[in-house]
Structure formats: structure tokens, C-alpha cells
Amino acid sequence: MLKNSQKIDALAWKARQENVSYGVFSATLTDRKKKQIYEEYEAYICAKQKAEEKRLKNIKKVKKNRK
């Protein structure tokens, strides 16, 4: 579940993808569309975090192998 600040980030993220301003974009959204965007953003954030965890794990392996 997204925090309120993350919900704003989600709408801004989607507006950037659509190449429109946040204000214009958010004014045209229905609650149903907002929920869909929040779900997409959550999936995006989760994938980004998993990729970062994998990257950090690989760095630890490389450092360990160098010793």
C-alpha cells in the first residue's frame, strides 16, 4: 500500500510517461484509473527494489571473491 506522498509520486511518474503536466493529467483521472496507476507504480517500485538488492548482492560476491 502506498503512502500519500507515494501516491502523488505515482501520478507524477505516469504523467511524465504521458508527456503531460501533473495538473492536467491528475485533473482528468477517475478513481478507478488512479487505483490502476497506483498498482502499476507499486509493481515498478518493487521491481526496482529487487534489482537493487540483486545488484548489491553481486557486489558483495565480487568483494568476497577478491579477498
Steps between C-alpha positions, in 0.01 A plus 500: 500500500635837401535792737335828400828649380564189292157535341596846381829358372307231314280754325800718412686191371209410273456861384867506397447182300205665325697823441239721667512719807401355833214747541342428164552127540365469854196716424378251240536184710219292643541315830514173306785627279689635804478159666637337185791747491574438869518126433730551200725727705515250786609230255760739355637582848514131599688408183740789554567391860558138398745610232685713754516210748636274227759760403616537861517123542720474191730771633542307826587185302762684297655655811501162675669331202771765489618420854 
